[in-house]
Amino acid sequence: MLERVKKLEEQMASLVTDVAVIKSNYATKEDLHKEIGSQTKWIAATIIGTTGLALAVAKYLFA
């Protein structure tokens, strides 16, 4: 019986370590929202910049 308890304690210690590693490596909802917002801003800025550049090129080519 005592040996079984020792084995369970060792497994529990291993499980606690595994859960700590999982918690430290995965993103939270806040992290995801922050990164999605940042990505959206970059995409919007890129689209606006590309549109402006295309309009400037079109102005010089067709004016």
C-alpha positions, -999 to +999 in steps of 0.1 A: +000+000+000+028+024+009+045+017-024+013+026-043+010+059-025+047+067-033+041+059-069+010+081-069+029+110-053+056+107-080+030+107-107+013+137-092+045+157-090+051+149-127+015+160-135+020+193-117+051+200-136+034+191-169+005+214-162+029+243-153+047+238-186+014+238-205+003+270-187+035+288-195+036+279-232+000+285-244-015+318-253-044+333-233-075+349-248-060+383-241-029+374-260-049+363-290-071+394-290-040+416-288-023+399-317-054+398-339-059+435-333-023+442-342-025+420-374-058+438-384-041+472-381-011+460-402-034+446-429-055+478-430-024+500-433-010+478-460-042+480-480-045+517-476-008+522-486-011+499-517-043+518-528-025+551-524+004+539-544-018+525-571-037+557-574-004+577-576+009+554-604-024+556-623-024+594-620+010+597-636+003+570-663-031+583-674-029+620-667 
